[in-house]
């Protein structure tokens, strides 16, 4: 996480705004660059010498379809107000470092985030509209720990993504990825690591969950209608009220006999 004093000040300012119930940008100062300056910086970078944008304020810039060439965006502010609704749509962010980045309101629809690192994302604020939009994005192989209740991930590619808890490297009070109420209709979660991920009341209808690791995942109330779960591991997953109608490959799923509240699932 970025330790720059100015970033700490901005975080404190945003926390104060959240407490008083305001839904405005926590960043009153202008962005560090213009969109054209960011593009010029990235044009000079390459895979061997990625651009250093760590901790930079890139809020409310239209950077849609920009090639970030594995840039370091750790701790960067990518906040987008409703006035800039497509700031990172279609952007090329494969293998980029987005650890600790601020993503309130950011739009990644159709972006390529494959293999990127997105640990400890800062996504404060209550309304769903403040959550980043990943509809149709390529998140294959991404490593993400984030608080994303209600987020839009419809049709996203999360194959081989690692969203689960790493017990070996985290304490028992570890942060879980929260996708409760998230829209994951038609998402590709093949071979994804979703252990202990919170997906209560998430819409997973038509999703590809083949061979996914759902160990101790919170699936209570989630809708898996028409999803493919062949080879998925449901060991100790919470299936209280989980909708499993017309699910494909359920006979080939693993750990169903060890799932929690499986008798309360809706078939």
SVG drawing of the C-alpha trace seen along z (x, -y; Angstrom):
<svg xmlns="http://www.w3.org/2000/svg" viewBox="-36 -21 49 58">
<polyline fill="none" stroke="black" stroke-width="0.4" points="0.0,0.0 1.3,-3.5 2.6,-5.4 2.8,-8.8 1.6,-11.4 -0.6,-13.2 -2.4,-9.9 -2.9,-9.3 -4.4,-12.8 -6.8,-12.0 -7.8,-8.7 -8.6,-10.5 -10.6,-13.2 -12.7,-10.5 -13.3,-8.6 -14.7,-11.9 -17.0,-12.3 -18.3,-8.8 -19.0,-9.3 -21.1,-12.4 -22.9,-10.6 -21.7,-12.6 -21.2,-11.0 -18.6,-13.2 -15.1,-12.9 -12.5,-12.9 -10.0,-14.6 -10.4,-18.3 -7.1,-18.9 -6.7,-18.5 -5.2,-15.3 -1.5,-15.1 -1.6,-14.7 -3.9,-15.4 -5.0,-12.4 -2.7,-13.4 0.3,-13.6 -0.5,-10.0 -0.6,-8.8 2.7,-10.5 4.3,-8.9 3.0,-5.5 4.3,-5.8 7.8,-6.0 7.4,-3.0 7.6,0.7 7.3,4.1 10.9,3.9 10.5,0.3 6.9,-0.1 5.6,-3.6 5.6,-4.5 2.2,-6.0 2.3,-4.7 0.3,-7.0 -0.6,-9.4 -3.9,-11.2 -5.5,-10.2 -9.1,-10.9 -11.7,-11.8 -9.4,-11.3 -10.7,-9.6 -8.2,-6.9 -10.4,-4.5 -8.6,-2.1 -5.2,-3.2 -2.4,-0.7 -0.8,-0.9 2.1,1.5 2.2,3.2 2.4,-0.2 2.8,-0.5 -0.5,-2.0 -0.2,-0.9 -2.0,-3.4 -3.1,-5.4 -6.3,-7.4 -8.6,-6.2 -11.7,-7.7 -14.4,-8.6 -17.4,-10.8 -20.6,-10.3 -19.4,-13.0 -16.8,-10.6 -18.5,-7.3 -16.0,-5.4 -12.6,-6.4 -10.9,-3.0 -13.3,-1.1 -11.4,1.0 -8.0,0.1 -5.1,2.6 -4.0,3.3 -2.7,6.8 -0.2,7.6 -0.5,4.1 0.1,3.4 -3.1,2.0 -2.5,2.9 -4.1,0.4 -5.5,-1.6 -8.6,-3.8 -11.4,-2.6 -14.5,-4.4 -16.8,-4.7 -14.2,-3.5 -15.3,-1.8 -13.3,1.2 -16.0,2.5 -14.3,4.5 -10.8,3.8 -8.0,6.3 -6.8,6.8 -5.5,10.4 -2.8,11.3 -2.9,8.0 -2.5,7.7 -5.4,6.0 -4.8,6.5 -6.1,4.2 -8.2,2.1 -9.7,-1.0 -13.4,-1.1 -15.1,-3.2 -18.6,-4.6 -22.0,-3.0 -24.0,-3.2 -23.6,-0.5 -22.9,-3.2 -19.6,-3.9 -18.4,-0.4 -16.1,0.3 -17.7,1.7 -16.0,4.8 -18.8,6.0 -17.2,7.9 -13.7,7.3 -10.8,9.9 -9.8,10.7 -8.3,14.1 -5.5,15.0 -6.0,11.8 -5.0,11.8 -7.7,9.8 -8.8,9.1 -11.5,6.5 -14.8,5.3 -17.1,5.4 -20.7,6.0 -23.2,5.3 -20.4,4.9 -21.2,5.5 -19.1,8.4 -21.6,9.7 -19.9,11.7 -16.5,11.1 -13.7,13.6 -12.4,14.6 -11.0,18.0 -8.0,19.0 -8.5,15.9 -7.3,15.9 -9.9,14.2 -9.6,16.6 -7.9,16.3 -4.3,17.3 -4.1,18.9 -0.4,19.4 0.4,15.7 -2.5,14.1 -3.6,14.2 -7.0,15.6 -8.4,12.0 -7.7,11.9 -9.7,9.8 -12.0,11.8 -13.2,10.8 -16.8,9.7 -19.0,10.2 -22.3,10.4 -25.1,9.2 -22.7,8.9 -23.9,9.4 -21.9,12.4 -24.4,13.5 -22.7,15.5 -19.2,14.9 -16.4,17.4 -15.1,18.6 -13.5,21.8 -10.6,23.0 -11.0,19.8 -9.9,19.9 -13.0,18.7 -12.2,20.2 -14.0,18.3 -15.2,15.6 -18.5,14.0 -21.1,14.4 -24.3,14.2 -27.2,13.3 -24.9,12.9 -26.4,13.6 -24.3,16.4 -27.0,17.6 -25.5,19.1 -21.9,18.8 -19.1,21.2 -17.9,22.6 -16.3,25.7 -13.4,26.9 -13.7,23.7 -12.6,23.9 -15.6,22.9 -14.2,24.2 -16.1,22.5 -17.5,19.9 -20.6,18.0 -23.3,18.8 -26.4,18.4 -29.1,16.9 -27.0,16.9 -28.6,17.7 -26.8,20.4 -29.6,21.2 -28.2,22.8 -24.6,22.5 -22.1,25.2 -20.5,26.6 -18.8,29.8 -15.7,30.4 -16.3,27.5 -15.4,28.1 -18.3,27.2 -16.6,28.6 -18.0,26.6 -19.6,24.0 -22.7,22.4 -25.7,23.4 -28.5,21.9 -31.1,20.8 -28.8,21.2 -30.7,21.6 -29.5,24.6 -32.2,25.0 -31.2,26.5 -27.5,26.5 -25.2,28.4 -22.7,31.0 -23.9,31.1 -23.4,34.8 -19.7,34.2 -19.3,31.5 -17.0,32.3 -17.8,31.9 -21.5,31.5 -21.9,34.1 -19.8,31.9 -21.4,28.6 -23.1,26.6 -26.9,26.3 -27.1,28.3 -30.6,29.5 -31.7,25.9 -30.7,25.3 -33.4,24.7 -33.4,27.3"/>
</svg>
